[in-house]
Amino acid sequence: MSAMSMFFTTNPTVTFAFAGQDRRARKPVRQPPGADSREPIELLVYGGQESVSGSVEISVPSGKKIDHLGVKIEMIGQVELYQERGNATKMTGLVRELESAGTMTGTKTYPFEFNAEKCFETYAGLNVRLRWFVRVTVSRNYNGTFVKEQDFAVQNVQSAATQALAAEAPAQPIKMEVGIEECLHIEFEYDRSKYHLKDVILGKIYFLLVRIKIKHMELAVIRRESAGSPPNMYNESENITKYELMDGAPVKGECVPIRLFLSPLDLTPTYRMVHNIFSVKYYLNLVLVDEEDRRYFKQQEVTFWRKGDEAGSVSEEAQARSL
């Protein structure tokens, strides 16, 4: 028998319990590529100003013991690029010592509480994710370090006044005329350029000149993600939804209304250079398709934000009151 086979690693069982978790709102979050399951994972939701508290139970199997160099718990916020695994950028990291060096046996429960502003929201995209999680680490001088993590989600709500102050410009209606010379001329209008995530986009499309045979017209919401920095910049777009505005050929002078409900869609707020690593922008893509399946389109950027009170509460009741 080799010397190595005489050693067997004993790992503890770690269980996290967040304060009030049965009453706290949850949200599905897309898992990264390579995860065991492609199904979204349900995470507890915290506001950016809320403390994260609870307890962690650490249990050693009966009749076993673990000699360690210390046990700590951390709350971490970090950005991870999927193409650069193992090279996460930490934004926030708070540490609490649970045990100094010694021997661990049986079961012990430790309370924890972290009070820190969480400026950036949880995001899970195509090339990047922004994670918030609590991590327990048991350091050992042999058999390696044991680590257990539990993710949670952060959502930062804003009042309309706060959003207006933070915005680059006031939310004005969008009016544009587009077309093809002597063939097609349309004027489209959206009621605003900034919407909260439970809002309704209203608009109109006027056909001023129609000399091509239009088959149908559709409107799509596109999410455009930019992650990394040159020369390693990753840009991806995905259609969040697409619906048909019109079926059949329009005539000169016709007006087609737009009414798009955002509440059922999988949207996030607009992110502009989060920690200088990634941005997420949204576009309304108006597409006309003629009888030869040629596509004519016009994109317009819009800003999405999360409506709420200044306190940053994201409970289901608070969200309902904010609408």
Protein Blocks (a to p, Z undefined) as FASTA:
>chain_A
ZZklmpccdddddddddehklmpccddddddehiabfcdcddddddfkbccedddddddd
ehiacddfbdcdddddddddfklghiaccfbdcdddfbdcdddehjdddddddddddfba
cdddfkbccddddddddddfehiaadddddddddddddfklmmmmpmbdcddddddddde
hkbccddddfbfbdcfkbccddddddfbdcbdcfbdcddddddddedjdfbbcdddddfb
dcdfbgcjddehiacdddddfklpccddddehehhlaccddddddddddfkopacddddd
ddddddddfkopabfklmmmmZZ
